Amino acid sequence: MEFRTIIEPFRIHSVAPIAMTTQSQREKLIADAGYNLFSLHSDDVLIDLLTDSGTGAMSRNQWAAIQHGDESYAGSPSWLIFKEAVQNLFPFKHIIPTHQGRAAEKILFTAIGGQGKVIPNNTHFDTTRANIEYSKAEAVDLVIAEGKDPASKHPFKGNMDIGALENFIKVNGVENIPIVMMTITNNSSGGQPVSLENLRAVSAICKKYGIPFFLDAARFAENAWFIREREVGQGNREVADIVREIAQLADGMTISAKKDPFGNIGGWLAMNDDGLAMQARNLLILTEGFPTYGGLAGRDLEALAVGLTEAVSHDYLKYRIQSTAYLGNALAMMGIPVVQPIGGHAVYIDAKALLPQIPSLHYPGQALAIELYTVGGIRGCEIGSVMFGRKPDGSEVASAMELVRLAIPRRTYTQSHIDYVIEVCAEVVKLAPTLTGYTIVKEPPALRHFTAEFAPL
Ligand SMILES: *Cc1c(COP(=O)(O)O)cnc(C)c1O
């Protein structure tokens, strides 16, 4: 018997309080924050869906592993435990621990980027793109057309356009393409998965042309679960086995361990190439630390080793993917336009469709995110013209999409928290026709969404 209610496959072991606030208190708090949700104190947020990065709850086994951490500078047993856990899923020859995903990216692109180089990906995550561009190389997105259409129900919207990749290699020349990357799941296009078939095809093209293939694998377990659920012939496989096959298709990886591996901090860089590994370790020593701890404490390495085993648990992944879909489907059912199919780690509301009366450069996503906060204390994240509208030449161009992302921290909120979010959204939908836009009154020269100040129009 399959029951309808998705129970959390864990009991609560330690709790953190949520401070209740009223709507009139929140109206003042958000005004004091310059109408920027990043400027709120998190204590003033009821349900924090700003990001799923580093915000997950650790298990009692992870907390126990923290106590087991050994802080020896070189050759700590915690390092060996971590390395073994990583190589069990990702059997690369060299594992290089870093404090976050972007530190791994910075080291990798310092070694292989530079003027004249071009690096394709399905869709580059923003820190990946920024690190490539900082090295003066160019970052190019080659996701399939369905991946850019919020309404398309393609089961693997994160896939790379294989024809476009091969053409890209011919046009740019093998010597200018140091690696091909694939982001699993494709964060920037809505947490959409990549199929095993597509990963195999990209790997085959890379082998044919002799170009190394790297994964950006922050949500590898969610991606492997989608493969198991959606791809023909994969339904009986262990997720860990699918992950190992994906790793064996590649020559290396970067990862933020703040996502699927249940870290509050962490990441790593891995590869099979000895020369590249030596270069990367030399750079690691400059900015992160000695190669057996990288940017992490021994206790963090141990927590990640345990987190990796929990990340591929079928009971957990089934709950994870179903509970994200539970929120997305409930919003869709009440007529709220959401990116389809529902991704692994977040629900994306199409604010442009919900608030057609607000022009893009009056920031419908920001208006919606502010309303979710004032009505219900929910903190989401605008992904639209506030985030992407200001161009390096100073002009302002509306983003293609105006989204509000509700990212779900791992193992952190219960179904009643999510039922509350659904109720708040229903109330905000009623108010939608009356909502008006915002203007920016103060902004920094770059990455303005973090610190800009707004005023209601
Ligand atoms: C979060 C993330 C990164 C960056 O990792 P940090 O740990 O935040 O530095 C890179 N790529 C993807 C796909 C991510 O989701």
PDBQT file of the ligand as one rigid body, heavy atoms in Angstrom, charges set to zero:
ROOT
HETATM    1  C1  LIG A 501      26.375  26.357  -5.195  1.00  0.00    +0.000 C 
HETATM    2  C2  LIG A 501      26.946  25.965  -6.492  1.00  0.00    +0.000 A 
HETATM    3  C3  LIG A 501      28.271  26.292  -6.846  1.00  0.00    +0.000 A 
HETATM    4  C4  LIG A 501      29.163  27.149  -5.954  1.00  0.00    +0.000 C 
HETATM    5  O1  LIG A 501      29.415  26.538  -4.759  1.00  0.00    +0.000 OA
HETATM    6  P1  LIG A 501      29.621  27.363  -3.388  1.00  0.00    +0.000 P 
HETATM    7  O2  LIG A 501      29.817  26.261  -2.396  1.00  0.00    +0.000 OA
HETATM    8  O3  LIG A 501      28.429  28.204  -3.157  1.00  0.00    +0.000 OA
HETATM    9  O4  LIG A 501      30.867  28.170  -3.561  1.00  0.00    +0.000 OA
HETATM   10  C5  LIG A 501      28.729  25.871  -8.071  1.00  0.00    +0.000 A 
HETATM   11  N1  LIG A 501      27.950  25.189  -8.922  1.00  0.00    +0.000 NA
HETATM   12  C6  LIG A 501      26.691  24.850  -8.619  1.00  0.00    +0.000 A 
HETATM   13  C7  LIG A 501      25.867  24.085  -9.602  1.00  0.00    +0.000 C 
HETATM   14  C8  LIG A 501      26.140  25.230  -7.407  1.00  0.00    +0.000 A 
HETATM   15  O5  LIG A 501      24.866  24.940  -7.126  1.00  0.00    +0.000 OA
ENDROOT
TORSDOF 0
